[in-house]
């Protein structure tokens, strides 16, 4: 009897794990096919350089920065006639415990440059980089101070500033909201830029800031959004990952029951136009787009030339076209709003405006207006 | 004051509805003597089926899509829960282990099939989720109307009605009496001619149906898509509501509403004059602190059904 019990449970657990793991194995099969054709090209024009990345738990198809980074790698590979597994590759992490094995495997496979995507990998990448001092690493969205790690960050405050300008131009109630994921220096950059952007256009606009303290709590996002919209806020900028789903959900819900009410969501990291569709309307006003692919491609190209930037902090912003403002919703993003955004963009590029990154800087900036 | 209530009550209701459904499932299962840690997995299954069905058949059923979706999710999850029933009732496996297996299995199947069918880690957003409505006539009542009947989900009221039905079934029908008897003293029930295995199977399948209903309602009212992080902990919160509510349907409903209220208050609180100056961190931890206080101080002893977690072996003493 006892045996049967254990067998059954072992069987069920096995099926569970096998199924969970299968998602990636299927892709490996496709990849095998690519390899066959790619090998020929690869040998003809060998780039003599290889790069790979480790995703965080979002996975390579997260429609967000993992996917964007992978697109950057693929673009780079296509330019140099490489194919996946032959010159570049990614390792999928389904769990936080996968980071170290994935990093180690890529190091053993002798990749010249290994990316860790997302701040979640910071700790594990630090450990591995200390162990393998001869391999070059790069981390996206965080800073590791080691001679063989390049830190890639983005000037999210610049993009947030620009969507702030757009929001200030759009709001009718002179009240806008910001929903953050976790109250951390990274998300504070979004908050600071946004507030500065809004106040630059009109200092009288009220900005309400709320943090959900999670990047995956849609229910909390919905409660916050519901509360904000009912208090008269008509535009919410979210920098909160999956929590933002709840914000979109609430905005669409209100729009559905009251199509004449003007309310908007500003998306983050990529163009979230699709998330905002509701009937003939779209509640996505614009999005603060972070082009991780641009940064990844640039870093690899520089590394190929021998400039590894180990130990350096690389900041990508609107100067490098790595930060942009989406204009997909043409109905909402009217010409004069786009004009205003471009105007302020010029000011940032000229150095006329120094966008604040922290709450203290924002305070000083707003007082100086 | 009315404004505060107007933002607290509707959010409490939509947050709690999925928890109420799932917790009722837990009550049925545990009252019959089968521990159901697998509520989380059953919710995942419900959310997955609800979203996939909604995406696939939105054109066919139009505005009725969400209703058909939750019905399908309920049925599929009920079938899915048979695994837990077979393992823990017929094979007398450890019910906690089997429940954990259900959690792994559901998430594995959901994420795997999402990747197979949609080629990415998450589905698109559904075009036909549930939308809030104003209840006709009732929403015109002064004071109460705007608070309870404006901008609410019909599913929230269904959940509350379901709790009363569950209470009636468990405490006022012979079926309910048998189900509870099986969970308290299966041997005595058996001697009286009640088929213990059959009752437990029915209870676990009911918990699967209600868990699936809860999961699909959560997905279709709050999240609108399915990914590995759609259901994160709601099943365990429901389980907590079962225990918090002392294995009583109305108690579980109260506990679920309490969780929703605390969550909502933590967000709305910063706008309430008295709570305005309280640092945000205190408001954020408030739901958990309130729960601990309520559990430790005010609820008193929670007595589980006596045979909860004990497989029944015919003829053994």
Interface residues (C-beta under 8 A of the other chain):
Chain A: X1 X4 X5 X8 X9 X12 X13 X15 X16 X17 X18 X19 X20 X22 X23 X26 X57 X58 X59 X60 X61 X62 X63 X210 X211 X213 X216 X217 X218 X219 X220 X222 X223 X224 X226 X227 X230 X231 X242 X245 X246 X248 X249 X252 X253 X254 X256 X257 X274 X275 X277
Chain B: X3 X6 X7 X10 X11 X14 X15 X83 X87 X91 X92 X93 X94 X97 X98 X101 X102 X104 X105 X107 X108 X109 X111 X112 X115 X116 X119 X120 X121 X122 X124 X125 X127 X129 X131 X132 X133 X134 X151 X218 X221 X222 X223 X224 X225 X227 X228 X229 X230 X232 X234 X263 X264 X267 X268 X270 X271 X280 X284
